[in-house]
Amino acid sequence: MSDTDATPFRQMLESLAPEAGGLGIDLPGDWLQGRTAYGGLTGALCVEAAARLHPDLPPLRNAHFALAGPASGRLAVQAEVVRQGKSAVVIEASVTGEAGPAARALLTYGVGRDSQVRASGAIPPAVPAPEACPTFFAADRKPSFARHFDVRLAGGARPMTPGAEPRITVWIRHGDGETPDGLPALVALADAIPSPALVLFPEFAPFSTMTWSLDLTSAAPASASGWWLLDSTIDAADGGYASQDMSLWNDAGELVARARQMVAVFI
């Protein structure tokens, strides 16, 4: 499939249709990573389902995703309220594919309020502008879904460069200029690069995200240019598992999200 035949993100979301109390979608093949939707897309579907099935939610503050199995073919997406309080709402979302349960998510939403507690100690890494950075994905190692993103290597190392620090820093944006702003689009790109554990790989081998916890540090994340700076590092790896830390900034250098992932590596 050529890039001109790819399904735009907006069109993919619009194809989500009411089904059995939730939403259903035939996932296009160009949004797959191997035999499954990559974690960011699975998370985006959960967030989109919550917004459609439960309108007027306050801002999303945390999302925790457990990726249990492959998400491919016909997907059923559900989202149910666990508890709604005066200021917070907790929603449990799920994705079920043709092979069975694919993901479970806990999404926590919270109303903003006046507070004397303010802190912002995170500083983005000093990197060149996106236009000065080389393309990240190699043509022969580019997963199907990657055609939907413009990704530039801004720092760290490429996969399969043993001896380098296990860190990948990229500028990233949706490649489709008509992609709508909003949380589903942000969640989709926040997990669109491989784990920095791959930097340590001597050769290509499979890997798979098991859990992903995302803290939103902005109630309304926005990037004027559409570019986002994503910095991802491995802080521990042993026994076939790697723990990684991720930070996402907008083009003004404002931190909009922090994340943790546990990744299984098969090498």
Backbone hydrogen bonds, N-H to C=O, Kabsch-Sander energy under -0.5 kcal/mol:
donor,donor_aa,acceptor,acceptor_aa,energy
5,D,2,S,-1.4
6,A,3,D,-1.2
12,M,8,P,-2.4
13,L,9,F,-2.4
14,E,10,R,-2.4
15,S,11,Q,-1.2
16,L,13,L,-1.6
17,A,24,G,-2.4
19,E,22,G,-2.2
22,G,19,E,-2.3
23,L,77,V,-2.8
24,G,17,A,-2.7
25,I,75,L,-2.0
27,L,25,I,-0.9
27,L,73,G,-2.3
31,W,28,P,-1.8
32,L,29,G,-1.4
33,Q,36,T,-4.0
35,R,33,Q,-0.6
36,T,33,Q,-1.2
37,A,71,A,-2.2
38,Y,31,W,-0.7
40,G,191,D,-0.6
41,L,38,Y,-0.7
42,T,38,Y,-2.0
43,G,39,G,-2.6
44,A,40,G,-2.1
45,L,41,L,-2.3
46,C,42,T,-1.6
47,V,43,G,-2.3
48,E,44,A,-2.5
49,A,45,L,-2.4
50,A,46,C,-2.2
51,A,47,V,-2.0
52,R,48,E,-2.2
53,L,49,A,-2.7
54,H,50,A,-1.6
61,R,108,T,-3.1
62,N,108,T,-1.7
63,A,214,L,-2.4
64,H,106,L,-2.3
65,F,212,W,-3.4
66,A,104,R,-2.9
67,L,65,F,-0.6
67,L,210,M,-2.7
68,A,66,A,-1.0
68,A,102,A,-1.2
69,G,102,A,-1.8
72,S,70,P,-0.7
75,L,25,I,-3.3
76,A,96,T,-2.5
77,V,23,L,-3.5
78,Q,94,S,-2.1
80,E,92,E,-2.8
82,V,90,V,-3.1
83,R,90,V,-1.4
85,G,88,A,-3.2
89,V,109,Y,-2.2
90,V,83,R,-2.7
91,I,107,L,-2.8
92,E,80,E,-2.9
93,A,91,I,-0.6
93,A,105,A,-2.4
94,S,78,Q,-2.2
95,V,103,A,-2.2
96,T,76,A,-2.5
97,G,100,G,-2.7
98,E,72,S,-1.4
100,G,97,G,-1.6
102,A,95,V,-2.8
103,A,95,V,-1.9
104,R,66,A,-2.0
105,A,93,A,-2.8
106,L,64,H,-2.2
107,L,91,I,-3.1
107,L,105,A,-0.5
108,T,62,N,-3.0
108,T,106,L,-0.5
109,Y,89,V,-3.1
109,Y,107,L,-0.5
110,G,59,P,-2.4
111,V,87,S,-2.9
118,R,116,Q,-0.7
127,V,125,P,-0.7
132,A,129,A,-1.7
133,C,130,P,-1.9
136,F,151,V,-2.4
141,R,138,A,-1.6
142,K,139,A,-0.7
145,F,32,L,-1.7
146,A,143,P,-1.1
147,R,144,S,-1.3
148,H,145,F,-2.1
149,F,146,A,-1.8
150,D,173,R,-2.8
151,V,149,F,-0.6
152,R,171,W,-2.8
153,L,134,P,-2.6
154,A,152,R,-0.7
154,A,169,T,-2.6
155,G,169,T,-1.8
157,A,167,R,-2.7
160,M,198,L,-3.4
161,T,199,V,-1.7
164,A,161,T,-2.0
167,R,165,E,-2.5
168,I,232,S,-2.6
169,T,155,G,-2.0
170,V,230,L,-2.7
171,W,152,R,-2.2
172,I,228,W,-2.7
173,R,150,D,-1.7
175,G,148,H,-3.4
176,D,148,H,-0.6
177,G,175,G,-0.7
179,T,176,D,-1.9
186,L,182,G,-1.7
187,V,183,L,-3.2
188,A,184,P,-2.2
189,L,185,A,-1.5
190,A,186,L,-1.6
191,D,188,A,-0.6
192,A,189,L,-1.5
198,L,195,S,-2.0
199,V,196,P,-1.5
200,L,197,A,-1.4
201,F,198,L,-0.9
208,S,264,A,-2.5
210,M,262,M,-3.1
211,T,262,M,-1.3
212,W,65,F,-2.4
213,S,260,R,-2.6
214,L,63,A,-3.4
215,D,258,R,-3.4
216,L,61,R,-2.1
216,L,214,L,-0.6
217,T,215,D,-0.6
217,T,256,V,-1.8
218,S,256,V,-0.9
228,W,172,I,-2.0
229,L,249,W,-2.3
230,L,170,V,-3.0
230,L,228,W,-0.6
231,D,229,L,-0.5
231,D,247,S,-2.6
232,S,168,I,-2.6
233,T,245,D,-2.6
234,I,166,P,-2.1
235,D,243,S,-2.3
236,A,243,S,-1.1
238,D,241,Y,-2.4
241,Y,238,D,-1.4
242,A,263,V,-2.7
243,S,236,A,-3.1
244,Q,261,Q,-2.5
245,D,233,T,-2.6
246,M,259,A,-2.5
247,S,231,D,-2.4
248,L,257,A,-2.6
249,W,229,L,-2.6
250,N,254,E,-2.2
253,G,250,N,-1.7
256,V,248,L,-3.0
257,A,248,L,-1.5
258,R,215,D,-2.2
259,A,246,M,-2.6
260,R,213,S,-2.1
261,Q,244,Q,-2.1
262,M,211,T,-1.9
263,V,242,A,-3.0
263,V,261,Q,-0.5
264,A,208,S,-3.2
265,V,240,G,-2.6
266,F,206,P,-2.2
